[in-house]
C-alpha cells in the first residue's frame, strides 16, 4: 500500500523536470534568435540527446521551426538552425489610454505582426462602453491575425491608472474607480471575438509599467538595465526598472511620478493632491499653457519660435527635471527614458530638464546631465509590451500553450 501511494511522486517529479527543461530550451532559442541543438546543449548544460528530444517536442507543438540553413559557432559538424516560430502561438496586447486604443499581436519572436490604433476620447464614455469598444477592436485584430496563422493564447490590458488584481483601483484621467476591467473586457471579447476563436485569459497592468518593459525588451538602450521611464500622454505615467526588473512596490503601485508634487501650493490635480507634475507636464496641461489645440500644432509653433509655445515647453521641461531628479537621487538609475508624446518634444523639453537634473542630483555622474535623458524607442510601446507579457507565459510553460 505504501508503494502504491509513493509511486506517483517520482513520476510527477520527472514530468515537472521535463516541463522545466522544455521552457529552458525554448527560452534559450528565443534569446539567441537563431541557434543549433549543440549550442543549446552547451548553454543549458544538458546532453545533446536530451536537448534533441526536447527540441522535437517543441517543433511538434509549433513553438520552434528548423530552417534549411546550417551553421556552427564551434568546431565540429554544422547543425541545422533552430528559430522561434513566427506562426502559431502569439500574444495579444491592448493599450487603453485616455485618448486612444492600440491593439497589437506579437509572434513568438516578439515582432509586432498586426497593429490597429484608434483615436477616441475615452473620458466621455462609461467604463463598460470603453472596454466594449476596445474588445471590438481586439476582435478585428484577432481575425486579421488568424489570416496570418497567428493564434494568441491570452490578452494583456495596459491601463492608465492604479491596477491591482484585474481591477483599476483609480484612473483619475478617466474618472474610473474600482472598475473590474479584466471581467468587463473578457465578457465583451467573448461576444465580439471571431467565430471559432477560443476564449482567451485576460490580465491587466499599468500602461507605464508595460511601456517600460517594452523599452527594456525591444528598445535601443544599449545595455542600460536600470532606468526611470516617464510616459507623457494626457497625464504622466512612470515606471522604475532596476537591474532589468520592474520595481512594483509593496502594493504594485510604484512609479506614479506624474503625481509627485513639484509645486506644493500648485493647482489641484484630478488625483486629489495639489501641484502634481501632471498639472505642468501632462499633455493636456502643456497644450493649455501653450494655447495649442494639439501636439502637431504645438510642435509647429515651437519650430516657428512662438514665445508662448516655447515658454510652456520650458516650464514642462523644468518640472520634469524637478520630479525626475528626486527619483534619480533615490534610485541612482543609469538613464531617464521619456516616452509617449515626449520624444516629439525632446528638443525643447530636454534643455530645461537637464539643467534641473544637473542642479539637483547629488551624484557627479549626472553633472552634466546631457546624454542621460533619452527618448523612448519608436519600436517599444505599451501595446507591444502587453503582448510580450503573454509571450513570456508561453515561454515559461510551453506545454500549456503549444500544440
C-alpha positions, 0 to 999 in steps of 0.5 A, a space after each residue: 500500500 505504501 508503494 502504491 501511494 509513493 509511486 506517483 511522486 517520482 513520476 510527477 517529479 520527472 514530468 515537472 523536470 521535463 516541463 522545466 527543461 522544455 521552457 529552458 530550451 525554448 527560452 534559450 532559442 528565443 534569446 539567441 534568435 537563431 541557434 543549433 541543438 549543440 549550442 543549446 546543449 552547451 548553454 543549458 548544460 544538458 546532453 545533446 540527446 536530451 536537448 534533441 528530444 526536447 527540441 522535437 517536442 517543441 517543433 511538434 507543438 509549433 513553438 520552434 521551426 528548423 530552417 534549411 540553413 546550417 551553421 556552427 559557432 564551434 568546431 565540429 559538424 554544422 547543425 541545422 538552425 533552430 528559430 522561434 516560430 513566427 506562426 502559431 502561438 502569439 500574444 495579444 496586447 491592448 493599450 487603453 489610454 485616455 485618448 486612444 486604443 492600440 491593439 497589437 499581436 506579437 509572434 513568438 519572436 516578439 515582432 509586432 505582426 498586426 497593429 490597429 490604433 484608434 483615436 477616441 476620447 475615452 473620458 466621455 464614455 462609461 467604463 463598460 462602453 470603453 472596454 466594449 469598444 476596445 474588445 471590438 477592436 481586439 476582435 478585428 485584430 484577432 481575425 486579421 491575425 488568424 489570416 496570418 496563422 497567428 493564434 494568441 493564447 491570452 490578452 494583456 490590458 495596459 491601463 492608465 491608472 492604479 491596477 491591482 488584481 484585474 481591477 483599476 483601483 483609480 484612473 483619475 484621467 478617466 474618472 474610473 474607480 474600482 472598475 473590474 476591467 479584466 471581467 468587463 473586457 473578457 465578457 465583451 471579447 467573448 461576444 465580439 471575438 471571431 467565430 471559432 476563436 477560443 476564449 482567451 485569459 485576460 490580465 491587466 497592468 499599468 500602461 507605464 509599467 508595460 511601456 517600460 518593459 517594452 523599452 527594456 525588451 525591444 528598445 535601443 538602450 544599449 545595455 542600460 538595465 536600470 532606468 526611470 521611464 516617464 510616459 507623457 500622454 494626457 497625464 504622466 505615467 512612470 515606471 522604475 526598472 532596476 537591474 532589468 526588473 520592474 520595481 512594483 512596490 509593496 502594493 504594485 503601485 510604484 512609479 506614479 511620478 506624474 503625481 509627485 508634487 513639484 509645486 506644493 501650493 500648485 493647482 489641484 490635480 484630478 488625483 486629489 493632491 495639489 501641484 502634481 507634475 501632471 498639472 505642468 507636464 501632462 499633455 493636456 496641461 502643456 497644450 493649455 499653457 501653450 494655447 495649442 489645440 494639439 501636439 502637431 500644432 504645438 510642435 509647429 509653433 515651437 519650430 516657428 519660435 512662438 514665445 508662448 509655445 516655447 515658454 510652456 515647453 520650458 516650464 514642462 521641461 523644468 518640472 520634469 527635471 524637478 520630479 525626475 531628479 528626486 527619483 534619480 537621487 533615490 534610485 541612482 538609475 543609469 538613464 531617464 527614458 521619456 516616452 509617449 508624446 515626449 520624444 516629439 518634444 525632446 528638443 525643447 523639453 530636454 534643455 530645461 530638464 537637464 539643467 534641473 537634473 544637473 542642479 539637483 542630483 547629488 551624484 557627479 555622474 549626472 553633472 552634466 546631465 546631457 546624454 542621460 535623458 533619452 527618448 523612448 524607442 519608436 519600436 517599444 510601446 505599451 501595446 507591444 509590451 502587453 503582448 510580450 507579457 503573454 509571450 513570456 507565459 508561453 515561454 515559461 510553460 510551453 506545454 500549456 500553450 503549444 500544440 
